[in-house]
């Protein structure tokens, strides 16, 4: 009898520092975003470039620690934009 090899169902999770605008109580708890392999590669490379830029900052400074990657999801046009951002001061 051959047993099925278990495989991963997820490839990682993470905490989000901030969601803007603040979700309303009646909005869905989660959005599942499906993308083609080619678009997933674009996301992968875009995140890599954004992270390389953030890595060039001095993380010992306040501004360096506040630097973020901002994923902006446009639900009406079904597009994702990868941008540099900053956490608000005092967070």
Contact map, one row per residue, 1 for C-alpha under 8 A:
1110000000000000000000000000000000000000000000000000000000000000000000000000000000000000000
1111000000000000000000000000000000000000000000000000000000000000000000000000000000000000000
1111100000000000000000000000000000000000000000000000000000000000000000000000000000000000000
0111110000000000000000000000000000000000000000000000000000000000000000000000000000000000000
0011111000000000000000000000000000000000000000000000000000000000000000000000000000000000000
0001111100000000000000000000000000000000000000000000000000000000000000000000000000000000000
0000111110000000000000000000000000000000000000000000000000000000000000000000000000000000000
0000011111100000000000000000000000000000000000000000000000000000000000000000000000000000000
0000001111100000000000000000000000000000000000000000000000000000000000000000000000000000000
0000000111111000000000000000000000000000000000000000000000000000000000000000000000000000000
0000000111111000000000000000000000000000000000000000000000000000000000000000000000000000000
0000000001111100000000000000000000000000000000000000000000000000000000000000000000000000000
0000000001111110000000000000000000000000000000000000000000000000000000000000000000000000000
0000000000011111000000000000000000000000000000000000000000000000000000000000000000000000000
0000000000001111100000000000000000000000000000000000000000000000000000000000000000000000000
0000000000000111111000000000000000000000000000000000000000000000000000000000000000000000000
0000000000000011111000000000000000000000000000000000000000000000000000000000000000000010000
0000000000000001111100000000000000000000000000000000000000000000000000000000000000000010000
0000000000000001111111100000000000000000000000000000000000000000000000000000000000000000000
0000000000000000011111100000000000000000000000000000000000000000000000000000000000000000000
0000000000000000001111100000000000000000000000000000000000000000000000000000000000000000000
0000000000000000001111110000000000000000000000000000000000000000000000000000000000000000000
0000000000000000001111111010000000000000000000000000000000000000000000000000000000000000000
0000000000000000000001111110000000000000000000000000000000000000000000000000000000000000000
0000000000000000000000111110000000000000000000000000000000000000000000000000000000000000000
0000000000000000000000011111000000000000000000000000000000000000000000000000000000000000000
0000000000000000000000111111100000000000000000000000000000000000000000000000000000000000000
0000000000000000000000000111111000000000000000000000000000000000000000000000000000000000000
0000000000000000000000000011111000000000000000000000000000000000000000000000000000000000000
0000000000000000000000000001111100000000000000000000000000000000000000000000000000000000000
0000000000000000000000000001111110000000000000000000000000000000000000000000000000000000000
0000000000000000000000000000011111000000000000000000000000000000000000000000000000000000000
0000000000000000000000000000001111100000000000000000000000000000000000000000000000000000000
0000000000000000000000000000000111110000000000000000000000000000000000000000000000000000000
0000000000000000000000000000000011111011000000000000000000000000000000000000000000000000000
0000000000000000000000000000000001111111000000000000000000000000000000000000000000000000000
0000000000000000000000000000000000111111100000000000000000000000000000000000000000000000000
0000000000000000000000000000000000011111110000000000000000000000000000000000000000000000000
0000000000000000000000000000000000111111111000000000000000000000000000000000000000000000000
0000000000000000000000000000000000111111111100000000000000000000000000000000000000000000000
0000000000000000000000000000000000001111111110000000000000000000000000000000000000000000000
0000000000000000000000000000000000000111111111000000000000000000000000000000000000000000000
0000000000000000000000000000000000000011111111100000000000000000000000000000000001000000000
0000000000000000000000000000000000000001111111110000000000000000000000000000000000000000000
0000000000000000000000000000000000000000111111111000000000000000000000000000000000000000000
0000000000000000000000000000000000000000011111111100000000000000000000000000000001000000000
0000000000000000000000000000000000000000001111111110000000000000000010000000000001000000000
0000000000000000000000000000000000000000000111111111000000000000000000000000000000000000000
0000000000000000000000000000000000000000000011111111100000000000000000000000000000000000000
0000000000000000000000000000000000000000000001111111110000000000000010000000000001110000000
0000000000000000000000000000000000000000000000111111111000000000000010000000000000000000000
0000000000000000000000000000000000000000000000011111111100000000000000000000000000000000000
0000000000000000000000000000000000000000000000001111111110000000000000000000000000000000000
0000000000000000000000000000000000000000000000000111111110000001001100000000000000000000000
0000000000000000000000000000000000000000000000000011111111100000000000000000000000000000000
0000000000000000000000000000000000000000000000000001111111000000000000000000000000000000000
0000000000000000000000000000000000000000000000000000111111100001000000000000000000000000000
0000000000000000000000000000000000000000000000000000001111111001100000000000000000000000000
0000000000000000000000000000000000000000000000000000001011111111100000000000000000000000000
0000000000000000000000000000000000000000000000000000000001111101100000000000000000000000000
0000000000000000000000000000000000000000000000000000000001111111100000000000000000000000000
0000000000000000000000000000000000000000000000000000000000111111110000000000000000000000000
0000000000000000000000000000000000000000000000000000000000101111111000000000000000000100000
0000000000000000000000000000000000000000000000000000010011111111111000000000000000000000000
0000000000000000000000000000000000000000000000000000000001111111111000000000000000000000000
0000000000000000000000000000000000000000000000000000000000000111111100000000000000000111100
0000000000000000000000000000000000000000000000000000010000000011111110000000000000011110000
0000000000000000000000000000000000000000000000000000010000000000011111000000000000011110000
0000000000000000000000000000000000000000000000100110000000000000001111100000000001111100000
0000000000000000000000000000000000000000000000000000000000000000000111110000000011111000000
0000000000000000000000000000000000000000000000000000000000000000000011111000000111100000000
0000000000000000000000000000000000000000000000000000000000000000000001111100000111100000000
0000000000000000000000000000000000000000000000000000000000000000000000111110011110000000000
0000000000000000000000000000000000000000000000000000000000000000000000011111111110000000000
0000000000000000000000000000000000000000000000000000000000000000000000001111111000000000000
0000000000000000000000000000000000000000000000000000000000000000000000000111110000000000000
0000000000000000000000000000000000000000000000000000000000000000000000000111111000000000000
0000000000000000000000000000000000000000000000000000000000000000000000001111111100000000000
0000000000000000000000000000000000000000000000000000000000000000000000001110111110000000000
0000000000000000000000000000000000000000000000000000000000000000000000111100011111000000000
0000000000000000000000000000000000000000000000000000000000000000000001111100001111100000000
0000000000000000000000000000000000000000001001100100000000000000000011110000000111110000000
0000000000000000000000000000000000000000000000000100000000000000000011110000000011111000000
0000000000000000000000000000000000000000000000000100000000000000001111000000000001111100000
0000000000000000000000000000000000000000000000000000000000000000001111000000000000111110000
0000000000000000000000000000000000000000000000000000000000000010011110000000000000011111000
0000000000000000110000000000000000000000000000000000000000000000011100000000000000001111101
0000000000000000000000000000000000000000000000000000000000000000010000000000000000000111111
0000000000000000000000000000000000000000000000000000000000000000010000000000000000000011111
0000000000000000000000000000000000000000000000000000000000000000000000000000000000000001111
0000000000000000000000000000000000000000000000000000000000000000000000000000000000000011111
